[in-house]
Amino acid sequence: MNLYFANPLGWLGLLSLGPLVYLHFFRKQTRRRIVDTLFLIDQAAISMQTGEKLNRWRQSGSFWWQAAALLLISFLLAMPRWANEERVGKLAIVLDNSASMSAFRESGLKRIGEASALFEKRLSEVDYLVLESDSEGEVLYRGRSASDFLAALEKWRPRSGSHSFDDALGVARNGVGEGGFVLLLTDRPLERISNGARVIAVGEEIENVGVSGIRAVRRDGQTRWRAIVRNYGRRESVVDWRLQFGDRETPAQPIRLQGESSTLLEGVFPAEHDSLALVLEGDRFGLDDYAPLRRPKPKRLAVSNLAGAENGGLVEKLIGSFENVVESSDGEALFETASNPSEVDFSIPGVVFLNDLGEEKRSLRGRMAPSNHEYNREISWSGLIARAGTPWGSVEGDETLLWQGSTPLVFLRGRKLVFNFEPRSSNLDHLPAFVLVTGRYLEDLRSGMQSLEALNCDTGQVFEFSQGELRTVLEESGNAETVVETGEFRVRAPEDPGFFRIEKMGIPLVVGAARFGDAREADFRGAGSVFDLEDLDLGIVEEYYDDDFLSSVWLLGIFGLMLGAWYACHRENLG
């Protein structure tokens, strides 16, 4: 519709037609007559005492002139505005892609449909822009087709974690310009929002019980599963839980949780199964009701023990402390003992121990200082006792992990991890830092290998590999499979919890279990609703409608109608 009334209350002026009609019913018409005045005096007095009587409706030109004037006055009081046909409406929708919005997706799409219908009603043409709040400039739809716009919204599946909306709102504002409208669909009222956007919040505080964490642990030679179930709501809840193993499942068992509390569930991983899933009774937010878990199995790493009689036993003990690290004659990494750097090929991965042949072993002096290298994260080298005759000096390109005085005790050179002291004259084998640093070094070697591993991860986690035909396959129940993503260099785990595998040219590289683990998105205590369609309507009119350009003509018309009413009334009274 091209006409809009900014002050609909102005039409109340039409109520004045009621008194006008009343006056015309009771109006007495005067006529000129020549009579004997004395003869009619007593009768006139009697007529005046009887009061007014309702007369029948008579055709009256003055009435229609006056009614037309009142109609035009009410029209002007309603403040008519007309759509500017030369301007195209600009509407950008930013969809909050946080996972919590999955609980309000349908109601959110309904609100967006109402807003777009308002634009279609008020404007002859609308240019739509749709993007997700975590988008880096990529749009879901841009065009002027309302049906295509609504179809693009149906593909929206919010699954991201908590994030800032500012970048997406900036893209949206640039897309529609200063005069366009930017609407942010979210589930929480916001006090501050950038780029002049309007908020459509469709959330509400709902009760939610979900799995906030699940993992597999090794204890007493067994693999056990351990899960934390949390009640994010304020009220007490009772939910049923069960375990699934392939096509089998355990009987449902209830657990009672007070508001804002957690409980721990634990059990033994079935020996005959490599995967299981903890399932809770479904609620409105279902992403944390299904928690899959695989028995972890890192990539197989073969190492060669060439440490000789000096340190061979230490290496054997070390290899046994790492899962899926095996000894082999043609291993990917070498454990060796060397007297000087010339004996070592630093281009081959491995660990080197110093073989100090000097007869005099002296304790190294100076303050022990670890570097900020990631291998030293949250570990302590305090308590290390190291002796050596002639330690190796550092060269350009070394990454030192541990200094004692001016001597580099532990460092990376080329692709080797070097322990620059005599292990047999130290307490290295009793130091946890030795196992942790070596383990982190070996994990780095594993990460560069392309071999099968079983792992657990978060939904949507990114995996990077060397170039190849990668694809992520969702392993659904009933032996059905669905390819959820393909690409080169990097792919993602599924966005929904479930079991999956990643293949390169048809060869499995990863078998995994993706679980939802963002506790912030599972908490709905701050959710709420804000939606003012009338305010949006007023904003559209203020931006795209012009004041009535015939206002002066209508004022002249009212003056003319009043003159016409006066003339008609004069003629009727003299008729």
Stockholm file with secondary structure:
# STOCKHOLM 1.0

chainA/1-575         MNLYFANPLGWLGLLSLGPLVYLHFFRKQTRRRIVDTLFLIDQAAISMQTGEKLNRWRQSGSFWWQAAALLLISFLLAMPRWANEERVGKLAIVLDNSASMSAFRESGLKRIGEASALFEKRLSEVDYLVLESDSEGEVLYRGRSASDFLAALEKWRPRSGSHSFDDALGVARNGVGEGGFVLLLTDRPLERISNGARVIAVGEEIENVGVSGIRAVRRDGQTRWRAIVRNYGRRESVVDWRLQFGDRETPAQPIRLQGESSTLLEGVFPAEHDSLALVLEGDRFGLDDYAPLRRPKPKRLAVSNLAGAENGGLVEKLIGSFENVVESSDGEALFETASNPSEVDFSIPGVVFLNDLGEEKRSLRGRMAPSNHEYNREISWSGLIARAGTPWGSVEGDETLLWQGSTPLVFLRGRKLVFNFEPRSSNLDHLPAFVLVTGRYLEDLRSGMQSLEALNCDTGQVFEFSQGELRTVLEESGNAETVVETGEFRVRAPEDPGFFRIEKMGIPLVVGAARFGDAREADFRGAGSVFDLEDLDLGIVEEYYDDDFLSSVWLLGIFGLMLGAWYACHRENLG
#=GR chainA/1-575 SS CCEEESCGGGGGGGGGHHHHHHHHHHCCCCCCCCCCHHHHHHHHHHHHHTCCCCCCCCCCHHHHHHHHHHHHHHHHHTCEEEECTTCCEEEEEEECCBGGGGGGHHHHHHHHHHHHHHHHHHCSCEEEEEEETTCSSCCSEEESCHHHHHHHHHTCCCCBCSCCSHHHHHHHHHHHCTTSEEEEEESSCCSCCSTTCEEEEECCCCCCEEEEEEEEEEETTEEEEEEEEEECSSSCEEEEEEEEETTEECCCEEEEECTTEEEEEEEECCTTCSEEEEEECCCSCCTTSEEEEECCBCCCEEEEEECHHHHHHHHHHHHHTSTTEEECTTCSEEEEEESSGGGCCTTSCEEEEECCCCSCCEECCSCEEECCCGGGTTCCCTTCCCEESSCCCCCTTCEEEEEETTEEEEEEETTEEEECSCGGGSCGGGCHHHHHHHHHHHHHHHHTCCCCEEEEEETTCEEECSSSCEEEEEECGGGCEEEEEEESSEEECCSSSEEEEEEETTEEEEEEEEECCCTTTTCCTTCCEECCHHHHHHHHHHHHEEECTTHHHHHHHHHHHHHHHHHHHHHHHHC
#=GC SS_cons         CCEEESCGGGGGGGGGHHHHHHHHHHCCCCCCCCCCHHHHHHHHHHHHHTCCCCCCCCCCHHHHHHHHHHHHHHHHHTCEEEECTTCCEEEEEEECCBGGGGGGHHHHHHHHHHHHHHHHHHCSCEEEEEEETTCSSCCSEEESCHHHHHHHHHTCCCCBCSCCSHHHHHHHHHHHCTTSEEEEEESSCCSCCSTTCEEEEECCCCCCEEEEEEEEEEETTEEEEEEEEEECSSSCEEEEEEEEETTEECCCEEEEECTTEEEEEEEECCTTCSEEEEEECCCSCCTTSEEEEECCBCCCEEEEEECHHHHHHHHHHHHHTSTTEEECTTCSEEEEEESSGGGCCTTSCEEEEECCCCSCCEECCSCEEECCCGGGTTCCCTTCCCEESSCCCCCTTCEEEEEETTEEEEEEETTEEEECSCGGGSCGGGCHHHHHHHHHHHHHHHHTCCCCEEEEEETTCEEECSSSCEEEEEECGGGCEEEEEEESSEEECCSSSEEEEEEETTEEEEEEEEECCCTTTTCCTTCCEECCHHHHHHHHHHHHEEECTTHHHHHHHHHHHHHHHHHHHHHHHHC
//
